[in-house]
Amino acid sequence: VCLSTMKMVKTAVIGCGGNGGVIAASLSRNGLDPACFTGRKESARLLCERGLVLQGAMGDFCAPVRAFASPGETEDRFEVIFIAVKSGDLRAVFTEAREHLSDNGIIATVSNGLEILDIAKDFPGQRIAAGAVGYNSVMLDYGRYRVNSKGGIIFGPLNDAGTRDLDIIRGCLEPHIGVAVTENTVGMLWAKLIIVCGVTGLGGASGLLT
């Protein structure tokens, strides 16, 4: 997918915590003007006023974004919607996001857990790319992040997602976030879940940053 074509792709990010904020900043750096949905009007106002501020392993920069509390506040439809919310919130957010996809749009999730597998079964016609994040980032304040380690995102296709869908996702994120693809989507999600459970437990016991 050529760069000029990529800049015409309409993108959105739902959830701008540690993972989603880095994704949205990377989209902005690539000139894609992402719409960010935060869940709260005050959070959206802060992002509109000061942008997304990153520091650390991916460089120090400020990325401007458009921000809204919910997708219902804009009439835009998106070719790619990235969802970066907690697993327990994923189904409700996913269901709402589908209403704001373009006809050929794809949803890319980066939520830890296996909930997306059940969601994919319930929406067999929806193309999905399920992702596992490899970088480590911490939200210092809303819209301000410290990236502690470099890393990419591994995406696996669900339902009828194809090579072109994954190429578009790669074009949206690279070079700032590297994208790898696996056909073993279920195995990748399980592996990520095991890693998260182990690292979170060690971090809680030791008090160290992960």
C-alpha positions, 0 to 999 in steps of 0.5 A: 500500500503506497504512502499517498494512498495510506494518507487517505485512510480514515483511522480511529482509536478507541481507548487512549491509555498506555497502548492506545495513546502510542498507537494514536500518536504513531498514526498522527506522525504518519499524517493520518489525522486519527480520531481518538475516542476517550470515553469522557468529554474532559479527557477529549478536551485535554487531547484536543488542547495539548495533543499526545505527548510521548517520551522515552524509547520511541523518541520525544514528541507531541502529536496533534489529534482530534478527540471526542468522548464517543464515536457518536459525536462525529459522522465520520466512518473509518477504514480502520478502527483500533480498539485499545480498551480493557478486555471486560469493556471490549464487547460493548466498545466493539459493538459500537465501533462497528456502526462507524466502520466504512463498508470495507472497514476492519477492526484491529484490537489490542486488548489482552485476553481472549474475549475477541475470539468469542466476539469474532464468532458472534460477528462472523461477517466482520473482518478483525485483526487481533493484536498483541503489543510488544512495547511497554508504555505507561500513561503519566497523565491523560495524553502523556506517556512514557515508553519504556521499551521498543517493540511492535505489535503482532496481528493475527487475522480473524473471520475473513480478514486478509492480506490487504487488511493487514497490509493497511494496518502495517502501513498505518503504523510503521515505521514508528510501530513495527507490525508482524503477522501470524496465522496462529491468532489463537496461539498468539493471544494465549501466549500474550495472556500468559506473559501478561499474567506472569509479568503483572504478578511479578511487578505487583510482588516486587513493586518494579515497573514492567 
